[in-house]
Amino acid sequence: MSIVEIRYITPTDDKMTISRIYEESWKYAYKGIIPQDYLESLPEGRWVANLENSNGGTLVCVDNGRIVGTSSFCESRFNQFKGWGEIISIYLLPDYMGRGFGKALFHSVIDELKKMGYRNIFLWVLEKNLRARKFYEKEGFSMSDDYLDDNIGGKDVREIRYIYREE
């Protein structure tokens, strides 16, 4: 049986291991959404700098001593959503998806943002990432009218803002 621990990232955690979670998750979750050659060319350690520059918090999900997921969060990085908490990212190794790890990590992030005083929380999700959108909707988030147009790997993509409001 798995012993799952969700905790803040520590200076002794291997940042390359955590970056690899992003890399593997991107290759799995964004297959068919983002160009395959771009996904295949993601450099090892691509997200290490992001982990070190966090102006918010980063949690890791640990299964029997192995870091299998990560999520970063902060006060909104967007002026028009001032006063909101933002979930910047949530990623798991593909083998851990659909097994409850993501749900546990997601709820921990929401709890941390609430402790920071945020009653309203949002995140951005790729419009075509239907698996993630279904997950967020199941967890009480709803799609807003806000979106960002972006270009990843030479392909135009749209991100949709999902919101959660505490009653």
RAQUIRA-V855710 format. One record per residue. SS is DSSP state (helix for helix, strand for strand, loop for the rest). OMEGA is omega in radians with two decimals (none if undefined). Layout:
BEGIN
ss = {SS,SS}
omega = {OMEGA,OMEGA}
END
This chain:
BEGIN
ss = {loop,loop,loop,strand,strand,strand,strand,strand,loop,loop,loop,loop,loop,loop,helix,helix,helix,helix,helix,helix,helix,helix,helix,helix,helix,helix,helix,helix,helix,loop,strand,loop,loop,strand,loop,helix,helix,helix,helix,helix,loop,loop,loop,loop,loop,loop,loop,helix,helix,helix,helix,helix,loop,loop,loop,loop,strand,strand,strand,strand,strand,strand,strand,loop,loop,strand,strand,strand,strand,strand,strand,strand,strand,strand,strand,loop,loop,loop,helix,helix,helix,loop,loop,loop,strand,strand,strand,strand,strand,strand,strand,strand,loop,helix,helix,helix,loop,loop,loop,loop,helix,helix,helix,helix,helix,helix,helix,helix,helix,helix,helix,helix,helix,helix,helix,loop,loop,loop,loop,strand,strand,strand,strand,strand,strand,strand,loop,loop,loop,helix,helix,helix,helix,helix,helix,helix,helix,helix,loop,loop,loop,strand,strand,strand,strand,strand,strand,strand,strand,strand,strand,strand,loop,loop,strand,strand,strand,strand,strand,strand,strand,strand,strand,strand,strand,loop,loop}
omega = {-3.12,3.00,-3.07,3.10,3.05,-3.05,3.06,3.05,3.13,3.12,-3.12,3.10,3.14,-3.09,3.10,3.10,-3.13,3.09,3.13,3.09,3.08,-3.07,-3.12,3.13,3.11,-3.09,-3.13,-3.01,-3.04,3.08,-3.13,3.13,3.12,-3.11,-3.08,-3.13,3.08,3.14,-3.12,-3.09,3.10,-3.11,3.08,3.13,-3.08,-3.04,-3.11,-3.11,3.12,-3.13,-3.10,-3.08,-3.02,3.07,3.09,3.14,3.04,3.07,3.00,3.08,-3.04,3.11,-3.13,3.08,-3.12,3.08,-3.05,-3.13,3.13,3.10,3.09,-3.07,-3.12,2.94,-3.12,3.08,-3.06,-3.11,-3.09,3.11,3.13,3.14,3.10,2.95,-3.11,2.98,-3.07,-3.08,2.96,-3.07,3.07,2.95,-3.07,-3.13,-3.09,3.13,3.09,-3.10,3.09,3.14,-3.14,3.13,3.14,3.13,-3.13,3.14,3.10,3.12,3.12,3.10,3.13,3.11,3.09,3.09,3.11,3.07,-3.11,3.07,3.11,-3.06,3.07,3.05,3.07,3.11,3.10,-3.09,-3.07,3.11,-3.02,3.12,-3.14,-3.12,3.12,3.10,-3.10,3.13,3.10,-3.11,3.02,3.08,3.08,-3.11,3.07,3.09,-3.08,3.08,3.06,3.01,-3.06,3.06,-3.14,3.12,3.13,-3.14,3.07,3.11,3.10,3.04,-3.13,3.11,3.04,-3.05,3.08,3.11,3.10,-3.12,none}
END
